[in-house]
Amino acid sequence: MIQALLFLFVLTGGGGSIPDLRIPDDNQLVSNWTSDYFSEENLEIELKRTVNDMVLDLPVQELRPERFDEIYLAAKKIKIEPSYACSYEAIFNELGLSLNKKYVIGRPVIDYRHLTWVFIEMRIYAILDVREANQMLVSYIWVYLRWDNEHINWDQDKFCGQTQILIPTKYLWMPDLTIEEMTEQDKATPSPNLNVGYHGWVEFRNDQVVVSTCKMEVYRFPFDVQSCNISFKSIMHSDEQLKLFYYTNNSELTEQSRQTIQTQYEWIFLNMTVQEKNVNHFGFNQTVIVYTITMKRRSVLYIANFLLPILFFLCLDFASFLLSDTGGEKVGFKVTVLLAVTVMQLILNEILPPSSDKIPLIAIYCIGIFTLMLLSLLETILVMYLIGKDHKSTEKKEENQKLIENPEDKRSPHQGCFTGIKELVHSALAKGAAKEDQSFPEEGSSSSQTEVSLVMEKIQEELVEMRKSKSLLSSRTEDETPGYWTRVAKKIRKVFTIFYIMSVIIFMSVLFTVWNIDGV
């Protein structure tokens, strides 16, 4: 330690403290040491800089002339300039990527009988859209590929320990993978670079928006669970030339996708599984890696905006039984509610795909309620027809009875009563005038007054009789028993009400039971 301190004391010109060689301000000091020690005129500046950097990495205890000799010899062993050896260009030129066509004309194998293994891994980052009517899935995914290039290899110690570099995709062969279900080409530019390792592994990462076909099972809409596939395979290579393999832990794959997913639109991501299958396309076998994305629809909005309104229309149809059957308002009300359900069915028709194998339960729900409301409307029309028919028969019987009692009198009862009163008054006045002519003059005034009073008494009696007949008629109409068709209509109404309530309860119970059973 004392010798090292003395050595540093001599080198620093007798300074009072030991300098910190790591401080940037002392770089010039160390550079002066290397310039004085290596006094050869042909020593390149880059070599001095390399030696300087190597000296800065040494501890203070090893700063001695013998160590400088070792550093200088180590730097001289590098056949090229140190700064160039540490660049990406050195490896690029060493491999001859821009000149040698063996990297791009075919599979990266020395012997064509060698199999090229391609590792593939997919992560889903967003479920952008699910188009039920078109049966399409729009997703945003990241794809990771890795394969071995037998033509690539370099000594990492020769190039400052570089183990990997980025190379443009146009200089190396890439596997011709495609997605079977994809219907639209991604408009975004693919990743322009490949990550190449010194041992020959080549890595490719790319993100893309995939518009793919997906067969929708909408039988349980809006409580449905969908499973969509994204299948990767080679376009031209058979499984004897190129084979795909993947990471098999589905639970870990699901957890990683659940952490990376950013948006799910109206869908909840459940899980993602991967499997391998062999297919025969155009006469040769190929390996296909199938990723299956399972997701569940958020059904709250559909319940609030679709299922409940139709159920409320059914409740309104229930309430229409309280309306009177004698007017036409009841039929108009039922027709309006029925049209509202028809509009909801038209909206549903735009959502569901027409190519579904089975009628969805929500369509059965709408059709069932529509049928019940239609039967209720037909029942109302039938009841009103029967009641109207009974009223017509009763009115016809009353008219026939009046014609039998007084066939000449076709006027109204009130008009007949007033006419009878007028006739009584005229007859009374005529009789009074005749008697006045036959009687004595002194007795004329008293007799005429008597006749008038008699006429007034008869008028009063007629009015009393009219009141009695009116009260009798009103009491008769109140106590009158309903006709035959009215009684039939009431029985039909009672039976249909019981049938309607029981049908609604059974229909709803069976429908929701099937909904829940299929959901398990």
HELIX and SHEET records of a PDB file:
HELIX    1   1 ILE A    2  LEU A   11  1                                  10    
HELIX    2   2 PRO A   24  ASP A   26  5                                   3    
HELIX    3   3 ASN A   27  TYR A   37  1                                  11    
HELIX    4   4 ILE A   45  LEU A   56  1                                  12    
HELIX    5   5 VAL A   60  GLU A   62  5                                   3    
HELIX    6   6 PRO A   65  LYS A   76  1                                  12    
HELIX    7   7 PRO A   82  ALA A   85  1                                   4    
HELIX    8   8 TYR A   88  LEU A   95  1                                   8    
HELIX    9   9 LYS A  101  TYR A  103  5                                   3    
HELIX   10  10 GLN A  156  PHE A  159  5                                   4    
HELIX   11  11 THR A  169  TYR A  171  5                                   3    
HELIX   12  12 ASN A  250  THR A  260  1                                  11    
HELIX   13  13 VAL A  300  TYR A  302  1                                   3    
HELIX   14  14 ILE A  303  LEU A  307  3                                   5    
HELIX   15  15 LEU A  308  ALA A  319  1                                  12    
HELIX   16  16 SER A  320  LEU A  322  5                                   3    
HELIX   17  17 GLU A  329  ILE A  351  1                                  23    
HELIX   18  18 LEU A  361  GLU A  405  1                                  45    
HELIX   19  19 PRO A  413  GLN A  438  1                                  26    
HELIX   20  20 PRO A  441  GLU A  443  5                                   3    
HELIX   21  21 GLY A  444  ASP A  479  1                                  36    
HELIX   22  22 TYR A  484  GLY A  519  1                                  36    
SHEET    1   A 6 GLN A 164  PRO A 168  0                                        
SHEET    2   A 6 ASN A 193  GLY A 197 -1                                        
SHEET    3   A 6 TRP A 201  THR A 213 -1                                        
SHEET    4   A 6 MET A 136  ASP A 148 -1                                        
SHEET    5   A 6 THR A 116  ARG A 131 -1                                        
SHEET    6   A 6 LEU A 242  TYR A 246  1                                        
SHEET    1   B 4 GLN A 164  PRO A 168  0                                        
SHEET    2   B 4 ASN A 193  GLY A 197 -1                                        
SHEET    3   B 4 TRP A 201  THR A 213 -1                                        
SHEET    4   B 4 MET A 182  GLU A 184 -1                                        
SHEET    1   C 4 LEU A 177  ILE A 179  0                                        
SHEET    2   C 4 VAL A 225  SER A 234 -1                                        
SHEET    3   C 4 PHE A 284  ARG A 297 -1                                        
SHEET    4   C 4 TRP A 267  HIS A 281 -1                                        
END                                                                             
